């Protein structure tokens, strides 16, 4: 039995979110909450909120024991990219890419 939670359109680049997800992969849920609470990265707050959502889904929708949950899978993919223009010298322009992320988290019970 697995419990999933999704976070779409997070306005942080996938590369930066991946650094935070690598810290909690295959860890118990309680340990993952402690790690995310003490990590000074911008992505740690939305990922912590996603983890708590997945824990609530496991408890309420699948009747799983919260004390036995662990982060089975967590990964990030690219979301939409907003394209902006920045004026440069001599009338030219550069394109600015504002990237976003789609994050998926899967929790399971330890046997």
C-alpha positions as CSV (number, residue, x, y, z in Angstrom):
1,X,0.0,0.0,0.0
2,X,1.3,3.4,-0.9
3,X,0.2,7.0,-0.3
4,X,1.1,9.7,-2.9
5,X,1.1,13.5,-2.9
6,X,1.9,15.9,-5.8
7,X,3.1,19.5,-5.9
8,X,2.7,21.1,-9.3
9,X,3.9,24.5,-10.4
10,X,6.5,25.1,-7.6
11,X,8.4,28.3,-8.7
12,X,11.8,26.8,-7.9
13,X,14.1,25.2,-10.4
14,X,14.0,21.3,-10.5
15,X,17.8,21.3,-9.9
16,X,17.5,23.1,-6.6
17,X,14.5,20.9,-5.4
18,X,16.5,17.7,-6.3
19,X,19.1,18.7,-3.7
20,X,16.5,18.7,-0.9
21,X,14.8,15.5,-2.1
22,X,18.1,13.6,-2.1
23,X,18.4,14.3,1.7
24,X,15.1,12.5,2.6
25,X,14.9,9.7,0.1
26,X,14.4,6.2,1.9
27,X,14.3,7.8,5.3
28,X,11.5,7.3,7.9
29,X,8.8,10.0,7.7
30,X,9.6,11.4,11.2
31,X,13.3,11.7,10.4
32,X,12.5,13.3,7.1
33,X,10.3,16.0,8.8
34,X,13.2,16.7,11.2
35,X,15.7,17.0,8.3
36,X,13.5,19.3,6.3
37,X,12.7,21.5,9.3
38,X,16.4,22.2,9.8
39,X,17.5,22.5,6.2
40,X,18.3,26.2,5.2
41,X,17.1,25.8,1.6
42,X,14.2,27.6,-0.1
43,X,12.8,24.3,-1.4
44,X,12.7,22.6,2.0
45,X,9.5,24.5,3.2
46,X,7.3,23.4,0.2
47,X,8.7,19.9,0.3
48,X,8.0,19.7,4.0
49,X,4.4,20.7,3.3
50,X,4.2,18.1,0.6
51,X,5.5,15.4,3.0
52,X,3.0,16.3,5.6
53,X,0.2,16.1,3.0
54,X,1.4,12.6,1.9
55,X,1.4,11.5,5.6
56,X,-2.1,12.8,6.0
57,X,-3.2,11.0,2.8
58,X,-1.7,7.8,4.2
59,X,-3.4,8.1,7.5
60,X,-6.9,9.3,6.4
61,X,-7.3,7.7,2.9
62,X,-5.4,4.4,3.3
63,X,-5.6,3.8,7.1
64,X,-1.8,3.4,7.4
65,X,0.2,3.6,10.6
66,X,2.0,7.0,10.6
67,X,4.9,5.7,12.8
68,X,5.8,3.1,10.3
69,X,5.9,5.3,7.2
70,X,9.0,6.0,5.1
71,X,9.7,8.0,2.0
72,X,9.7,5.2,-0.7
73,X,10.0,7.5,-3.7
74,X,10.4,11.2,-4.3
75,X,11.3,12.9,-7.5
76,X,11.0,16.2,-9.4
77,X,10.4,17.0,-13.0
78,X,10.2,20.2,-14.9
79,X,7.0,22.2,-14.8
80,X,6.1,25.1,-17.1
81,X,8.8,27.5,-18.1
82,X,7.9,31.2,-18.2
83,X,9.9,33.1,-20.9
84,X,10.8,36.7,-20.2
85,X,12.9,39.2,-22.1
86,X,15.8,41.3,-20.6
87,X,17.0,44.3,-22.6
88,X,20.8,44.3,-23.3
89,X,23.3,46.6,-24.9
90,X,22.8,48.2,-28.4
91,X,19.1,47.3,-28.7
92,X,19.5,43.6,-28.4
93,X,17.7,41.3,-25.9
94,X,18.3,38.1,-23.9
95,X,15.8,35.5,-23.0
96,X,15.3,34.8,-19.3
97,X,13.8,31.3,-18.5
98,X,11.9,31.2,-15.2
99,X,11.6,27.5,-14.5
100,X,9.1,25.7,-12.2
101,X,8.9,22.1,-10.8
102,X,6.5,19.3,-10.4
103,X,7.3,17.2,-7.3
104,X,5.9,13.7,-6.5
105,X,6.3,11.9,-3.2
106,X,5.3,8.3,-2.4
107,X,5.2,7.0,1.2
108,X,4.9,3.3,2.2
109,X,4.8,1.3,5.4
110,X,7.9,-0.6,6.6
111,X,7.4,-4.3,6.8
